[in-house]
Amino acid sequence: MQPAYVQMLLLISVFISGTLIDLVKGTVSGDGLCTYSFRDVCVSQRLPELKKLRVTVDNQQAQMTLLLNDVAGMRATIKQQQRTIDEMKHKIGADAFRNRTALNLKQCSKRGWGEGKTRGMIYSCEFVKRRDKSVLRVVWNGDMRLLANGGRVACRRWFFTINGQECGEPNTIDTQLHVDGRTTNIHRPTYVEGYCRNIDAGHVYVAWNIGDCRKENYRYDVGNSATAWASTVRIIVEELDVEHADSVIV
């Protein structure tokens, strides 16, 4: 849309041009009498002046057209620059997420230790979260084992809690082992990772736990479980800023 003052100038120039065209069309009769007068002055006496004025108006119209073209070009340039800025912001945010440029990062590890619990917390890591709207990435790395007792079917579930509660946004972060009496004594290396939203800033307690499997209307045997047997285990907690990143966490 053109600015109001530009539209007004165009209307004035069009009006002047139309008036001059009418004046120049005026003729003088053969006996010297005016057949067309303007403000009581014979048109023929003002033709040189009117022609000069017409040239001036034409020049002004040409300049106005150039000015409008310049304005349109400037607006297009501004839009392109804004698109470039938006693309740069988007790319910077996406690169920060992909490259794992974390706001905060901590690893808790323990070596040469094992835990035979069938329920409860296995290992924990205290972390300080800096922002309310950031996302936590949590990782468990260690070995797990489950044996069945007396030929019965056994199942155990290992899972993360944050401040005593399982992650609800977007989902729980867990894994399960399901075995029967034919299972051998194998300690399996495991790597469990997930993202969790809606965690307030401040001190955060991330824990790796063991408990019952999730299976409605069926109760599995507890079995004989072991976690982190004679190996190094670790919990990694990473705080990520995803507000300006090209990220989808579902």
BAGU-933614 format. One record per residue (C-alpha): residue number from 1; residue in three letters; x, y, z. Coordinates in Angstrom, 3 decimals, always signed. Example, Ala and Ser with C-alpha at 12.3 -4.5 7.8 and 13.67 -1.06 7.14 Angstrom:
<recs>
 num residuo       px       py       pz
   1     ALA  +12.300   -4.500   +7.800
   2     SER  +13.670   -1.060   +7.140
</recs>
This chain:
<recs>
 num residuo       px       py       pz
   1     MET   +0.000   +0.000   +0.000
   2     GLN   +1.346   +3.455   -0.963
   3     PRO   +1.778   +6.131   +1.752
   4     ALA   -1.007   +8.759   +1.913
   5     TYR   +1.256  +11.633   +0.853
   6     VAL   +2.381   +9.727   -2.244
   7     GLN   -1.220   +9.085   -3.266
   8     MET   -2.063  +12.773   -2.754
   9     LEU   +0.854  +13.878   -4.961
  10     LEU   -0.257  +11.516   -7.691
  11     LEU   -3.823  +12.870   -7.601
  12     ILE   -2.575  +16.458   -7.790
  13     SER   -0.271  +15.698  -10.708
  14     VAL   -3.057  +13.911  -12.603
  15     PHE   -5.426  +16.832  -12.031
  16     ILE   -2.861  +19.370  -13.253
  17     SER   -2.039  +17.278  -16.304
  18     GLY   -5.718  +16.974  -17.276
  19     THR   -6.283  +20.707  -16.902
  20     LEU   -3.240  +21.560  -19.039
  21     ILE   -4.354  +19.177  -21.759
  22     ASP   -7.726  +20.962  -21.922
  23     LEU   -6.056  +24.366  -22.045
  24     VAL   -3.589  +23.485  -24.763
  25     LYS   -6.443  +22.177  -26.892
  26     GLY   -7.945  +25.674  -26.980
  27     THR   -7.744  +27.503  -30.352
  28     VAL   -7.846  +31.076  -31.574
  29     SER  -10.236  +32.018  -34.379
  30     GLY   -9.036  +33.529  -37.598
  31     ASP  -10.155  +37.022  -36.625
  32     GLY   -7.968  +36.873  -33.531
  33     LEU  -10.798  +36.415  -31.085
  34     CYS  -10.343  +33.809  -28.389
  35     THR  -12.588  +30.801  -28.583
  36     TYR  -11.079  +29.425  -25.359
  37     SER   -9.972  +31.580  -22.473
  38     PHE   -8.674  +30.824  -19.036
  39     ARG   -9.132  +33.390  -16.250
  40     ASP   -9.957  +36.037  -18.877
  41     VAL   -6.638  +35.542  -20.664
  42     CYS   -6.547  +34.190  -24.205
  43     VAL   -5.066  +30.706  -24.359
  44     SER   -2.883  +31.629  -27.327
  45     GLN   -1.140  +34.248  -25.219
  46     ARG   -0.332  +31.684  -22.540
  47     LEU   +0.677  +28.746  -24.716
  48     PRO   +4.467  +29.137  -24.176
  49     GLU   +3.945  +29.368  -20.430
  50     LEU   +1.577  +26.414  -20.404
  51     LYS   +3.927  +24.274  -22.493
  52     LYS   +6.766  +24.928  -20.058
  53     LEU   +4.461  +24.099  -17.173
  54     ARG   +3.406  +20.886  -18.910
  55     VAL   +7.055  +19.867  -19.323
  56     THR   +7.630  +20.593  -15.645
  57     VAL   +4.633  +18.468  -14.645
  58     ASP   +5.772  +15.622  -16.906
  59     ASN   +9.203  +15.723  -15.292
  60     GLN   +7.652  +15.695  -11.837
  61     GLN   +5.488  +12.721  -12.769
  62     ALA   +8.548  +10.863  -14.037
  63     GLN  +10.399  +11.652  -10.818
  64     MET   +7.387  +10.508   -8.794
  65     THR   +7.303   +7.214  -10.697
  66     LEU  +10.999   +6.681  -10.012
  67     LEU  +10.433   +7.495   -6.349
  68     LEU   +7.597   +4.967   -6.097
  69     ASN   +9.778   +2.343   -7.751
  70     ASP  +12.556   +3.101   -5.265
  71     VAL  +10.113   +2.775   -2.356
  72     ALA   +8.853   -0.568   -3.672
  73     GLY  +12.425   -1.772   -4.101
  74     MET  +13.329   -0.707   -0.568
  75     ARG  +10.304   -2.525   +0.857
  76     ALA  +11.255   -5.694   -1.021
  77     THR  +14.831   -5.404   +0.255
  78     ILE  +13.637   -4.959   +3.847
  79     LYS  +11.394   -8.033   +3.569
  80     GLN  +14.260  -10.098   +2.176
  81     GLN  +16.579   -8.936   +4.960
  82     GLN  +13.945   -9.840   +7.559
  83     ARG  +13.576  -13.308   +6.041
  84     THR  +17.351  -13.721   +6.147
  85     ILE  +17.431  -12.686   +9.819
  86     ASP  +14.613  -15.119  +10.669
  87     GLU  +16.404  -17.944   +8.849
  88     MET  +19.641  -17.179  +10.714
  89     LYS  +17.837  -17.188  +14.077
  90     HIS  +16.174  -20.477  +13.199
  91     LYS  +19.457  -22.041  +12.066
  92     ILE  +21.358  -20.861  +15.135
  93     GLY  +18.706  -22.369  +17.412
  94     ALA  +18.544  -25.642  +15.478
  95     ASP  +22.332  -25.985  +15.369
  96     ALA  +22.525  -25.361  +19.107
  97     PHE  +20.091  -28.227  +19.713
  98     ARG  +21.686  -30.645  +17.234
  99     ASN  +25.186  -29.923  +18.519
 100     ARG  +24.016  -30.415  +22.108
 101     THR  +25.114  -26.965  +23.242
 102     ALA  +23.801  -27.533  +26.741
 103     LEU  +23.005  -24.893  +29.314
 104     ASN  +24.273  -27.308  +31.941
 105     LEU  +25.737  -30.812  +31.964
 106     LYS  +26.646  -33.300  +34.676
 107     GLN  +27.726  -36.940  +34.835
 108     CYS  +27.553  -39.051  +37.989
 109     SER  +29.396  -42.378  +37.872
 110     LYS  +30.396  -45.199  +40.182
 111     ARG  +32.858  -48.052  +39.639
 112     GLY  +33.155  -51.621  +40.934
 113     TRP  +29.791  -51.682  +42.607
 114     GLY  +26.652  -53.778  +42.316
 115     GLU  +23.099  -53.604  +43.610
 116     GLY  +20.787  -56.564  +44.133
 117     LYS  +17.592  -54.660  +44.919
 118     THR  +14.301  -55.804  +43.448
 119     ARG  +12.509  -52.556  +44.351
 120     GLY  +13.590  -49.014  +45.065
 121     MET  +16.264  -46.568  +44.036
 122     ILE  +19.468  -47.930  +42.513
 123     TYR  +21.559  -44.812  +41.933
 124     SER  +20.960  -41.034  +41.943
 125     CYS  +22.526  -37.829  +40.676
 126     GLU  +21.892  -34.311  +41.986
 127     PHE  +21.680  -31.576  +39.352
 128     VAL  +21.026  -27.813  +39.293
 129     LYS  +18.603  -26.773  +36.548
 130     ARG  +19.015  -23.165  +35.436
 131     ARG  +15.810  -22.412  +33.513
 132     ASP  +12.155  -23.295  +33.924
 133     LYS  +11.444  -23.734  +30.191
 134     SER  +14.485  -25.853  +29.351
 135     VAL  +14.352  -29.609  +28.762
 136     LEU  +16.260  -32.293  +30.663
 137     ARG  +17.984  -35.118  +28.830
 138     VAL  +18.742  -38.074  +31.115
 139     VAL  +20.888  -41.108  +30.315
 140     TRP  +21.528  -44.382  +32.149
 141     ASN  +24.474  -46.560  +31.157
 142     GLY  +25.243  -49.779  +33.020
 143     ASP  +24.549  -53.527  +33.117
 144     MET  +21.414  -55.324  +34.300
 145     ARG  +20.494  -58.951  +34.949
 146     LEU  +17.339  -60.863  +35.806
 147     LEU  +16.943  -64.581  +36.648
 148     ALA  +13.703  -66.481  +37.169
 149     ASN  +13.142  -68.533  +40.321
 150     GLY  +11.927  -72.119  +40.146
 151     GLY  +10.961  -72.015  +36.510
 152     ARG   +8.511  -69.182  +37.005
 153     VAL   +8.237  -66.141  +34.726
 154     ALA   +9.957  -63.060  +36.154
 155     CYS   +9.851  -59.429  +35.107
 156     ARG  +11.491  -56.281  +36.429
 157     ARG  +11.251  -52.705  +35.268
 158     TRP  +14.030  -50.092  +35.520
 159     PHE  +13.021  -46.439  +35.262
 160     PHE  +14.043  -42.826  +35.842
 161     THR  +12.500  -40.546  +38.438
 162     ILE  +13.036  -36.795  +38.705
 163     ASN  +12.443  -35.369  +42.168
 164     GLY  +10.754  -38.631  +43.135
 165     GLN   +8.302  -38.665  +40.223
 166     GLU   +8.463  -40.366  +36.853
 167     CYS   +8.586  -38.098  +33.823
 168     GLY   +5.109  -37.218  +32.549
 169     GLU   +5.987  -34.857  +29.708
 170     PRO   +6.115  -36.351  +27.230
 171     ASN   +6.351  -39.868  +28.730
 172     THR   +8.095  -42.179  +31.173
 173     ILE  +11.749  -43.108  +30.583
 174     ASP  +12.145  -46.814  +31.328
 175     THR  +12.909  -50.354  +30.165
 176     GLN  +11.896  -53.900  +31.206
 177     LEU  +13.381  -57.405  +31.318
 178     HIS  +11.088  -60.415  +31.004
 179     VAL  +12.569  -63.925  +31.540
 180     ASP  +11.536  -67.508  +32.221
 181     GLY  +13.272  -70.451  +33.939
 182     ARG  +15.454  -71.206  +30.931
 183     THR  +17.299  -67.864  +31.170
 184     THR  +21.048  -68.013  +31.762
 185     ASN  +23.002  -65.700  +34.022
 186     ILE  +23.692  -62.890  +31.550
 187     HIS  +24.501  -59.339  +32.648
 188     ARG  +23.306  -57.181  +29.766
 189     PRO  +24.814  -53.775  +28.967
 190     THR  +22.060  -51.176  +28.807
 191     TYR  +21.711  -47.616  +27.590
 192     VAL  +18.449  -45.815  +28.339
 193     GLU  +17.912  -42.211  +27.278
 194     GLY  +15.020  -39.765  +27.176
 195     TYR  +13.893  -36.132  +27.396
 196     CYS  +11.637  -34.632  +30.035
 197     ARG   +9.780  -31.297  +29.980
 198     ASN   +8.059  -29.142  +32.619
 199     ILE  +10.745  -29.445  +35.291
 200     ASP  +11.166  -26.294  +37.383
 201     ALA  +14.537  -24.622  +37.765
 202     GLY  +16.527  -25.395  +40.895
 203     HIS  +17.928  -28.515  +42.530
 204     VAL  +16.843  -31.653  +40.688
 205     TYR  +17.340  -35.238  +41.885
 206     VAL  +17.570  -37.728  +39.028
 207     ALA  +17.405  -41.383  +40.091
 208     TRP  +17.558  -44.812  +38.419
 209     ASN  +15.082  -47.205  +40.030
 210     ILE  +13.804  -50.775  +39.835
 211     GLY  +10.256  -52.005  +40.385
 212     ASP   +7.362  -54.112  +39.132
 213     CYS   +6.647  -54.485  +35.434
 214     ARG   +3.599  -52.786  +34.003
 215     LYS   +1.176  -55.515  +33.045
 216     GLU   -2.493  -55.324  +34.014
 217     ASN   -4.177  -58.403  +35.505
 218     TYR   -0.928  -60.361  +35.708
 219     ARG   +1.574  -60.524  +38.536
 220     TYR   +5.062  -61.591  +37.535
 221     ASP   +7.563  -63.142  +39.916
 222     VAL  +10.186  -60.768  +41.292
 223     GLY  +13.022  -63.063  +40.253
 224     ASN  +16.671  -62.476  +41.046
 225     SER  +17.816  -59.102  +39.731
 226     ALA  +21.178  -57.350  +39.711
 227     THR  +22.160  -53.887  +38.554
 228     ALA  +25.643  -52.494  +37.882
 229     TRP  +27.489  -55.690  +38.757
 230     ALA  +31.306  -55.224  +38.886
 231     SER  +31.295  -52.407  +36.338
 232     THR  +31.178  -48.640  +36.025
 233     VAL  +27.708  -47.155  +35.792
 234     ARG  +26.725  -43.587  +35.023
 235     ILE  +23.827  -41.184  +34.974
 236     ILE  +24.175  -38.221  +32.610
 237     VAL  +21.933  -35.177  +33.025
 238     GLU  +21.895  -32.453  +30.398
 239     GLU  +19.855  -29.246  +30.318
 240     LEU  +18.939  -28.066  +26.820
 241     ASP  +17.465  -24.779  +25.637
 242     VAL  +14.858  -25.761  +23.042
 243     GLU  +12.830  -22.509  +22.940
 244     HIS  +14.770  -21.260  +19.885
 245     ALA  +15.548  -24.627  +18.377
 246     ASP  +13.978  -26.625  +15.621
 247     SER  +12.936  -29.437  +17.943
 248     VAL   +9.998  -31.766  +18.420
 249     ILE   +9.805  -33.803  +21.630
 250     VAL   +6.811  -36.125  +21.805
</recs>
